[in-house]
Amino acid sequence: MTELERVPPGIDPNVPSSARVYDYLLGGKDNLAIDRAFAERLLSVAPDTRLVARANRDFLVRAVRLMAEQGVRQFIDLGTGIPTSPSVHEVAHKIAPSASVVYVDYDPVVRLHTEVLLALDKNVVSVQADVREPGAVLDAPEVAELIDFSQPIGVLLVGVLHFITDAEDPAGIIAAFRDRMAPGSYLTLSHAMAESSPEAVAQLTTATASSPIQATFRSHDQVLALLDGFELLEPGLVPVHDWRNSDDLPLLPRDELPMLRIDGALGRLR
């Protein structure tokens, strides 16, 4: 392990992290050799994955901007990952400088980077917790101090749920947050789809099996079912590079689906 790969105590440098793999795909430097090796294996199966990762990040930006424009002034970003600009609070604060943002991730590397980044912003906090334990997130003192659940909030699960197995009950996780959200709140998610290239699904499922970043590919109907109780904004659940993307030069051609397909949606609580 090199000097640049020092990590906080408790981190196994021989085990890949979804946050650090994603950081590498986005061109970041906060990753280890094991993460880079895993990402390169993924790229060997689906070479357009870097573009998909960037399109997924751009989807998050557009969704947060829309929620802020609709009056949302508090956000919970679940499975934050290593900070990448523009982050949720940067997007929200351009529209509402007083917006409150809670970043949640179980990875201590993420917590370390986020705390350094946010040290001077009283309206933004970082919580080290696992989305698989929604009660621990919802009852965290930092959340209780910053989030008013009687008012609309924006909850983000961007690129997270495909790391939650069926046995870990992704629908139950969403329900725990939905039950605390006021009417008019929003849920944003993106998910790796079973409609990806069959070769990519087969190889990535095998590659991630029994690892901390085991991937579960779900169908369009299965992901829609996770959004039960939310009214989807147009255009519904679609590839992230297509979701309200008005850019003249989109990262991915709209008439072509990448080998690794990630769909995204934004739903409003009725």
C-alpha positions as YAML, in Angstrom:
chain: A
units: angstrom
residues:
- id: 1
  name: MET
  ca: [0.00, 0.00, 0.00]
- id: 2
  name: THR
  ca: [1.41, 3.40, -0.97]
- id: 3
  name: GLU
  ca: [1.50, 6.60, 1.06]
- id: 4
  name: LEU
  ca: [-1.47, 7.88, -0.94]
- id: 5
  name: GLU
  ca: [-3.50, 4.85, 0.07]
- id: 6
  name: ARG
  ca: [-3.53, 5.40, 3.80]
- id: 7
  name: VAL
  ca: [-7.03, 5.02, 5.17]
- id: 8
  name: PRO
  ca: [-8.63, 5.41, 8.59]
- id: 9
  name: PRO
  ca: [-8.42, 2.52, 11.05]
- id: 10
  name: GLY
  ca: [-10.89, -0.25, 10.37]
- id: 11
  name: ILE
  ca: [-10.59, -0.09, 6.58]
- id: 12
  name: ASP
  ca: [-9.34, -3.25, 4.87]
- id: 13
  name: PRO
  ca: [-7.25, -2.17, 1.85]
- id: 14
  name: ASN
  ca: [-7.92, -5.58, 0.30]
- id: 15
  name: VAL
  ca: [-11.68, -5.09, 0.16]
- id: 16
  name: PRO
  ca: [-13.23, -2.81, -2.50]
- id: 17
  name: SER
  ca: [-15.66, -0.06, -1.54]
- id: 18
  name: SER
  ca: [-18.57, 1.03, -3.73]
- id: 19
  name: ALA
  ca: [-17.88, 4.67, -2.80]
- id: 20
  name: ARG
  ca: [-14.23, 4.45, -3.79]
- id: 21
  name: VAL
  ca: [-14.95, 2.51, -6.99]
- id: 22
  name: TYR
  ca: [-17.46, 5.20, -7.96]
- id: 23
  name: ASP
  ca: [-14.89, 7.87, -7.11]
- id: 24
  name: TYR
  ca: [-12.40, 6.23, -9.48]
- id: 25
  name: LEU
  ca: [-14.98, 5.98, -12.27]
- id: 26
  name: LEU
  ca: [-15.68, 9.70, -11.87]
- id: 27
  name: GLY
  ca: [-11.99, 10.51, -12.13]
- id: 28
  name: GLY
  ca: [-11.37, 11.03, -8.41]
- id: 29
  name: LYS
  ca: [-8.21, 10.20, -6.46]
- id: 30
  name: ASP
  ca: [-9.68, 8.95, -3.18]
- id: 31
  name: ASN
  ca: [-9.48, 5.26, -3.99]
- id: 32
  name: LEU
  ca: [-7.18, 2.28, -3.41]
- id: 33
  name: ALA
  ca: [-5.52, -0.22, -5.70]
- id: 34
  name: ILE
  ca: [-8.23, -2.78, -4.93]
- id: 35
  name: ASP
  ca: [-10.92, -0.29, -5.99]
- id: 36
  name: ARG
  ca: [-9.12, 0.58, -9.22]
- id: 37
  name: ALA
  ca: [-8.65, -3.09, -10.05]
- id: 38
  name: PHE
  ca: [-12.35, -3.76, -9.46]
- id: 39
  name: ALA
  ca: [-13.36, -0.75, -11.56]
- id: 40
  name: GLU
  ca: [-11.10, -1.83, -14.42]
- id: 41
  name: ARG
  ca: [-12.70, -5.28, -14.33]
- id: 42
  name: LEU
  ca: [-16.10, -3.61, -14.57]
- id: 43
  name: LEU
  ca: [-14.88, -1.47, -17.47]
- id: 44
  name: SER
  ca: [-13.62, -4.54, -19.27]
- id: 45
  name: VAL
  ca: [-17.20, -5.87, -19.24]
- id: 46
  name: ALA
  ca: [-19.00, -2.57, -19.87]
- id: 47
  name: PRO
  ca: [-16.56, -0.04, -21.36]
- id: 48
  name: ASP
  ca: [-19.09, 2.81, -21.23]
- id: 49
  name: THR
  ca: [-19.42, 2.61, -17.44]
- id: 50
  name: ARG
  ca: [-17.41, 5.81, -16.88]
- id: 51
  name: LEU
  ca: [-19.94, 7.71, -18.98]
- id: 52
  name: VAL
  ca: [-22.82, 6.03, -17.16]
- id: 53
  name: ALA
  ca: [-21.30, 7.01, -13.79]
- id: 54
  name: ARG
  ca: [-21.05, 10.63, -14.92]
- id: 55
  name: ALA
  ca: [-24.58, 10.55, -16.33]
- id: 56
  name: ASN
  ca: [-25.78, 9.20, -12.98]
- id: 57
  name: ARG
  ca: [-24.09, 12.08, -11.18]
- id: 58
  name: ASP
  ca: [-25.58, 14.60, -13.58]
- id: 59
  name: PHE
  ca: [-29.01, 13.05, -12.96]
- id: 60
  name: LEU
  ca: [-28.55, 13.72, -9.22]
- id: 61
  name: VAL
  ca: [-27.72, 17.36, -9.94]
- id: 62
  name: ARG
  ca: [-30.82, 17.86, -12.09]
- id: 63
  name: ALA
  ca: [-33.07, 16.15, -9.54]
- id: 64
  name: VAL
  ca: [-31.77, 18.23, -6.61]
- id: 65
  name: ARG
  ca: [-32.12, 21.42, -8.62]
- id: 66
  name: LEU
  ca: [-35.72, 20.58, -9.47]
- id: 67
  name: MET
  ca: [-36.59, 19.75, -5.84]
- id: 68
  name: ALA
  ca: [-35.05, 23.01, -4.66]
- id: 69
  name: GLU
  ca: [-36.97, 24.93, -7.31]
- id: 70
  name: GLN
  ca: [-40.13, 23.26, -6.01]
- id: 71
  name: GLY
  ca: [-39.46, 24.64, -2.53]
- id: 72
  name: VAL
  ca: [-37.65, 21.77, -0.81]
- id: 73
  name: ARG
  ca: [-35.26, 23.19, 1.76]
- id: 74
  name: GLN
  ca: [-33.94, 20.03, 3.44]
- id: 75
  name: PHE
  ca: [-32.30, 16.96, 1.96]
- id: 76
  name: ILE
  ca: [-31.04, 13.57, 3.14]
- id: 77
  name: ASP
  ca: [-28.49, 12.01, 0.78]
- id: 78
  name: LEU
  ca: [-28.28, 8.27, 1.52]
- id: 79
  name: GLY
  ca: [-25.13, 6.51, 0.39]
- id: 80
  name: THR
  ca: [-23.38, 9.80, -0.31]
- id: 81
  name: GLY
  ca: [-20.09, 8.45, -1.57]
- id: 82
  name: ILE
  ca: [-16.89, 10.46, -1.60]
- id: 83
  name: PRO
  ca: [-17.73, 14.16, -2.18]
- id: 84
  name: THR
  ca: [-17.84, 15.15, -5.84]
- id: 85
  name: SER
  ca: [-18.55, 18.67, -7.05]
- id: 86
  name: PRO
  ca: [-21.19, 19.79, -7.50]
- id: 87
  name: SER
  ca: [-22.48, 18.07, -4.38]
- id: 88
  name: VAL
  ca: [-26.07, 18.12, -3.14]
- id: 89
  name: HIS
  ca: [-25.52, 21.11, -0.86]
- id: 90
  name: GLU
  ca: [-23.74, 23.08, -3.60]
- id: 91
  name: VAL
  ca: [-26.66, 22.59, -6.00]
- id: 92
  name: ALA
  ca: [-29.31, 23.30, -3.36]
- id: 93
  name: HIS
  ca: [-27.53, 26.38, -1.99]
- id: 94
  name: LYS
  ca: [-27.45, 28.05, -5.40]
- id: 95
  name: ILE
  ca: [-31.24, 28.20, -5.15]
- id: 96
  name: ALA
  ca: [-31.72, 28.31, -1.36]
- id: 97
  name: PRO
  ca: [-28.57, 29.24, 0.58]
- id: 98
  name: SER
  ca: [-30.14, 28.19, 3.89]
- id: 99
  name: ALA
  ca: [-31.09, 24.67, 2.75]
- id: 100
  name: SER
  ca: [-30.17, 21.89, 5.17]
- id: 101
  name: VAL
  ca: [-28.38, 18.77, 3.92]
- id: 102
  name: VAL
  ca: [-27.53, 15.53, 5.73]
- id: 103
  name: TYR
  ca: [-25.01, 13.24, 4.07]
- id: 104
  name: VAL
  ca: [-25.17, 9.58, 5.11]
- id: 105
  name: ASP
  ca: [-22.67, 6.83, 4.34]
- id: 106
  name: TYR
  ca: [-21.31, 3.86, 6.28]
- id: 107
  name: ASP
  ca: [-17.78, 4.19, 4.88]
- id: 108
  name: PRO
  ca: [-15.45, 6.02, 7.33]
- id: 109
  name: VAL
  ca: [-13.39, 7.29, 4.39]
- id: 110
  name: VAL
  ca: [-16.49, 9.09, 3.13]
- id: 111
  name: ARG
  ca: [-17.16, 10.49, 6.59]
- id: 112
  name: LEU
  ca: [-13.60, 11.80, 6.86]
- id: 113
  name: HIS
  ca: [-13.69, 13.56, 3.50]
- id: 114
  name: THR
  ca: [-17.18, 14.94, 4.04]
- id: 115
  name: GLU
  ca: [-16.41, 16.36, 7.48]
- id: 116
  name: VAL
  ca: [-13.36, 18.19, 6.15]
- id: 117
  name: LEU
  ca: [-15.36, 19.58, 3.25]
- id: 118
  name: LEU
  ca: [-18.27, 20.71, 5.39]
- id: 119
  name: ALA
  ca: [-16.41, 21.99, 8.45]
- id: 120
  name: LEU
  ca: [-17.52, 25.60, 7.90]
- id: 121
  name: ASP
  ca: [-21.15, 24.99, 6.90]
- id: 122
  name: LYS
  ca: [-23.55, 24.80, 9.84]
- id: 123
  name: ASN
  ca: [-26.47, 23.71, 7.64]
- id: 124
  name: VAL
  ca: [-24.71, 20.61, 6.33]
- id: 125
  name: VAL
  ca: [-23.70, 17.57, 8.37]
- id: 126
  name: SER
  ca: [-22.31, 14.09, 7.78]
- id: 127
  name: VAL
  ca: [-23.61, 10.95, 9.50]
- id: 128
  name: GLN
  ca: [-21.78, 7.63, 9.47]
- id: 129
  name: ALA
  ca: [-24.60, 5.09, 9.26]
- id: 130
  name: ASP
  ca: [-25.78, 2.24, 7.05]
- id: 131
  name: VAL
  ca: [-28.88, 2.73, 4.92]
- id: 132
  name: ARG
  ca: [-29.73, -0.90, 5.70]
- id: 133
  name: GLU
  ca: [-30.55, 0.35, 9.21]
- id: 134
  name: PRO
  ca: [-32.95, 3.23, 8.49]
- id: 135
  name: GLY
  ca: [-33.86, 3.63, 12.15]
- id: 136
  name: ALA
  ca: [-30.25, 4.47, 12.99]
- id: 137
  name: VAL
  ca: [-30.28, 7.16, 10.31]
- id: 138
  name: LEU
  ca: [-33.64, 8.65, 11.22]
- id: 139
  name: ASP
  ca: [-32.84, 8.70, 14.95]
- id: 140
  name: ALA
  ca: [-29.32, 10.10, 14.59]
- id: 141
  name: PRO
  ca: [-28.92, 13.29, 16.68]
- id: 142
  name: GLU
  ca: [-27.55, 15.20, 13.68]
- id: 143
  name: VAL
  ca: [-30.68, 14.35, 11.69]
- id: 144
  name: ALA
  ca: [-33.00, 15.30, 14.53]
- id: 145
  name: GLU
  ca: [-31.22, 18.64, 14.89]
- id: 146
  name: LEU
  ca: [-31.23, 19.60, 11.23]
- id: 147
  name: ILE
  ca: [-34.31, 17.96, 9.66]
- id: 148
  name: ASP
  ca: [-37.92, 18.91, 10.38]
- id: 149
  name: PHE
  ca: [-39.99, 15.93, 9.30]
- id: 150
  name: SER
  ca: [-43.20, 17.96, 9.49]
- id: 151
  name: GLN
  ca: [-41.99, 19.83, 6.39]
- id: 152
  name: PRO
  ca: [-41.22, 18.44, 2.92]
- id: 153
  name: ILE
  ca: [-37.81, 16.87, 2.47]
- id: 154
  name: GLY
  ca: [-35.87, 15.41, -0.44]
- id: 155
  name: VAL
  ca: [-34.49, 11.91, 0.12]
- id: 156
  name: LEU
  ca: [-31.85, 10.66, -2.31]
- id: 157
  name: LEU
  ca: [-30.97, 7.03, -3.03]
- id: 158
  name: VAL
  ca: [-28.83, 7.57, -6.10]
- id: 159
  name: GLY
  ca: [-26.80, 4.53, -7.15]
- id: 160
  name: VAL
  ca: [-27.45, 2.81, -3.81]
- id: 161
  name: LEU
  ca: [-30.30, 0.30, -3.97]
- id: 162
  name: HIS
  ca: [-28.61, -2.12, -6.36]
- id: 163
  name: PHE
  ca: [-26.16, -2.79, -3.51]
- id: 164
  name: ILE
  ca: [-29.08, -3.80, -1.28]
- id: 165
  name: THR
  ca: [-30.05, -7.44, -1.71]
- id: 166
  name: ASP
  ca: [-33.65, -8.64, -1.69]
- id: 167
  name: ALA
  ca: [-32.98, -10.25, 1.69]
- id: 168
  name: GLU
  ca: [-32.04, -6.80, 3.04]
- id: 169
  name: ASP
  ca: [-35.50, -5.53, 2.04]
- id: 170
  name: PRO
  ca: [-35.02, -2.41, -0.09]
- id: 171
  name: ALA
  ca: [-38.78, -1.78, -0.09]
- id: 172
  name: GLY
  ca: [-38.80, -1.81, 3.71]
- id: 173
  name: ILE
  ca: [-35.91, 0.66, 3.80]
- id: 174
  name: ILE
  ca: [-37.78, 3.08, 1.56]
- id: 175
  name: ALA
  ca: [-40.99, 2.58, 3.56]
- id: 176
  name: ALA
  ca: [-39.19, 3.55, 6.79]
- id: 177
  name: PHE
  ca: [-38.25, 6.90, 5.28]
- id: 178
  name: ARG
  ca: [-41.58, 7.34, 3.48]
- id: 179
  name: ASP
  ca: [-43.44, 6.93, 6.76]
- id: 180
  name: ARG
  ca: [-41.53, 9.87, 8.24]
- id: 181
  name: MET
  ca: [-41.81, 12.15, 5.21]
- id: 182
  name: ALA
  ca: [-44.42, 14.92, 5.05]
- id: 183
  name: PRO
  ca: [-46.75, 15.16, 2.04]
- id: 184
  name: GLY
  ca: [-45.03, 17.04, -0.75]
- id: 185
  name: SER
  ca: [-41.69, 15.39, -0.02]
- id: 186
  name: TYR
  ca: [-39.64, 13.81, -2.80]
- id: 187
  name: LEU
  ca: [-37.69, 10.59, -3.26]
- id: 188
  name: THR
  ca: [-34.98, 10.36, -5.91]
- id: 189
  name: LEU
  ca: [-33.41, 7.06, -6.88]
- id: 190
  name: SER
  ca: [-31.31, 5.49, -9.59]
- id: 191
  name: HIS
  ca: [-30.73, 1.79, -10.04]
- id: 192
  name: ALA
  ca: [-28.75, -0.68, -12.16]
- id: 193
  name: MET
  ca: [-31.26, -2.40, -14.40]
- id: 194
  name: ALA
  ca: [-31.87, -6.00, -15.38]
- id: 195
  name: GLU
  ca: [-32.46, -4.57, -18.85]
- id: 196
  name: SER
  ca: [-28.71, -3.97, -19.13]
- id: 197
  name: SER
  ca: [-26.72, -6.09, -21.56]
- id: 198
  name: PRO
  ca: [-27.22, -9.77, -20.58]
- id: 199
  name: GLU
  ca: [-23.47, -10.27, -20.80]
- id: 200
  name: ALA
  ca: [-22.84, -7.34, -18.45]
- id: 201
  name: VAL
  ca: [-25.48, -8.54, -15.98]
- id: 202
  name: ALA
  ca: [-24.10, -12.08, -15.93]
- id: 203
  name: GLN
  ca: [-20.46, -11.09, -15.57]
- id: 204
  name: LEU
  ca: [-21.03, -8.31, -13.05]
- id: 205
  name: THR
  ca: [-23.32, -10.46, -10.93]
- id: 206
  name: THR
  ca: [-20.61, -13.12, -10.83]
- id: 207
  name: ALA
  ca: [-17.84, -10.58, -10.25]
- id: 208
  name: THR
  ca: [-19.56, -8.94, -7.29]
- id: 209
  name: ALA
  ca: [-21.03, -12.07, -5.68]
- id: 210
  name: SER
  ca: [-20.19, -12.37, -1.97]
- id: 211
  name: SER
  ca: [-18.35, -9.03, -2.05]
- id: 212
  name: PRO
  ca: [-19.26, -5.86, -0.14]
- id: 213
  name: ILE
  ca: [-20.43, -4.39, -3.45]
- id: 214
  name: GLN
  ca: [-22.59, -7.30, -4.56]
- id: 215
  name: ALA
  ca: [-24.91, -6.02, -7.30]
- id: 216
  name: THR
  ca: [-28.58, -6.88, -7.64]
- id: 217
  name: PHE
  ca: [-30.01, -5.99, -11.04]
- id: 218
  name: ARG
  ca: [-33.76, -5.33, -10.91]
- id: 219
  name: SER
  ca: [-36.27, -5.01, -13.71]
- id: 220
  name: HIS
  ca: [-38.17, -1.86, -14.61]
- id: 221
  name: ASP
  ca: [-41.29, -3.19, -12.87]
- id: 222
  name: GLN
  ca: [-39.33, -4.18, -9.75]
- id: 223
  name: VAL
  ca: [-37.81, -0.72, -9.41]
- id: 224
  name: LEU
  ca: [-41.20, 0.91, -10.01]
- id: 225
  name: ALA
  ca: [-42.59, -1.19, -7.15]
- id: 226
  name: LEU
  ca: [-39.97, 0.32, -4.83]
- id: 227
  name: LEU
  ca: [-41.52, 3.72, -5.55]
- id: 228
  name: ASP
  ca: [-44.94, 2.72, -4.24]
- id: 229
  name: GLY
  ca: [-46.67, 5.69, -2.63]
- id: 230
  name: PHE
  ca: [-44.84, 8.25, -4.75]
- id: 231
  name: GLU
  ca: [-46.23, 9.96, -7.85]
- id: 232
  name: LEU
  ca: [-43.50, 9.96, -10.48]
- id: 233
  name: LEU
  ca: [-42.67, 13.20, -12.21]
- id: 234
  name: GLU
  ca: [-42.30, 13.07, -15.97]
- id: 235
  name: PRO
  ca: [-40.67, 11.29, -17.72]
- id: 236
  name: GLY
  ca: [-40.96, 8.58, -15.07]
- id: 237
  name: LEU
  ca: [-38.35, 5.86, -14.63]
- id: 238
  name: VAL
  ca: [-35.95, 6.20, -17.57]
- id: 239
  name: PRO
  ca: [-32.20, 5.92, -18.27]
- id: 240
  name: VAL
  ca: [-30.43, 8.59, -16.23]
- id: 241
  name: HIS
  ca: [-28.92, 10.23, -19.29]
- id: 242
  name: ASP
  ca: [-32.44, 10.79, -20.62]
- id: 243
  name: TRP
  ca: [-34.09, 12.11, -17.43]
- id: 244
  name: ARG
  ca: [-34.91, 15.79, -18.11]
- id: 245
  name: ASN
  ca: [-31.60, 16.18, -19.87]
- id: 246
  name: SER
  ca: [-31.78, 19.30, -21.98]
- id: 247
  name: ASP
  ca: [-28.04, 19.43, -22.67]
- id: 248
  name: ASP
  ca: [-27.20, 19.98, -26.31]
- id: 249
  name: LEU
  ca: [-24.45, 17.37, -26.10]
- id: 250
  name: PRO
  ca: [-25.56, 14.57, -23.76]
- id: 251
  name: LEU
  ca: [-22.88, 12.23, -22.44]
- id: 252
  name: LEU
  ca: [-24.62, 9.23, -23.97]
- id: 253
  name: PRO
  ca: [-26.64, 9.09, -27.20]
- id: 254
  name: ARG
  ca: [-30.35, 9.11, -26.42]
- id: 255
  name: ASP
  ca: [-31.02, 6.44, -29.06]
- id: 256
  name: GLU
  ca: [-28.47, 4.03, -27.60]
- id: 257
  name: LEU
  ca: [-28.56, 2.26, -24.24]
- id: 258
  name: PRO
  ca: [-25.22, 1.54, -22.54]
- id: 259
  name: MET
  ca: [-24.21, -2.02, -21.68]
- id: 260
  name: LEU
  ca: [-24.63, -1.14, -17.99]
- id: 261
  name: ARG
  ca: [-27.99, 0.60, -17.84]
- id: 262
  name: ILE
  ca: [-28.92, 2.78, -14.89]
- id: 263
  name: ASP
  ca: [-32.43, 4.23, -14.70]
- id: 264
  name: GLY
  ca: [-33.54, 7.10, -12.51]
- id: 265
  name: ALA
  ca: [-36.78, 8.64, -11.27]
- id: 266
  name: LEU
  ca: [-38.07, 11.38, -9.00]
- id: 267
  name: GLY
  ca: [-41.28, 10.77, -7.08]
- id: 268
  name: ARG
  ca: [-43.43, 13.09, -5.01]
- id: 269
  name: LEU
  ca: [-45.19, 11.83, -1.89]
- id: 270
  name: ARG
  ca: [-48.93, 12.08, -2.29]
...
